[in-house]
Amino acid sequence: MIDMDKIYLITDIPGYSPQISRLLSMMNYARHTTLAAVKDLTIDQLDYLLDSECNSIGALLLHYAAVEYAYQVATFEGRDLSEEELTIWGPALNLGHEGRAMIKGNDLSYYLDRLNEVRERTYALFATVDDDWLYTEEEFWHNKQANYYFMWFHVFEDEINHRGQIRLIRKRALA
């Protein structure tokens, strides 16, 4: 879905309404830069911890997939993650000690496959709604109203935020 000829364009994407196209354009660019930041990393580099409180690059990559999946469930299905889904995604959502203990020993293709699987589902789900859907409001953090547009902005804003951590960890892991 990422059209490398249009990676620097926030523009229409065939099959999607205008605002959803723009949102997906921004998500695609964020993912493009994430992929560049993790290119060719080894298992040891993906598992590297700066200290006992840090997250690994692998855990952060799986966190991206988990956050996106959780927002799919929340915004398209109107529910929280089930116990079964929390078993799968919980360590990546929570990170910290749980993430350090559970998310390790995987090669880069493992993380990229999870990211791609979740993103493909996002593309399919966004094809079923229009721009009006983005303005659906519900209670969000701290009992404040938010719309789906903001929630999906947060999905890639979280990725961009953690990508800075990935770049720092990568520098240290390769030093």
Secondary structure by P-SEA (a helix, b strand, c coil): cccccccccccccccccaaaaaaaaaaaaaaaaaaaaaccccccccccccccccccaaaaaaaaaaaaaaaaaaacccccccaaaaaacccccccccccccccccccaaaaaaaaaaaaaaaaaaaaacccccccccccccccccccaaaaaaaaaaaaaaaaaaaaaaaaaaac
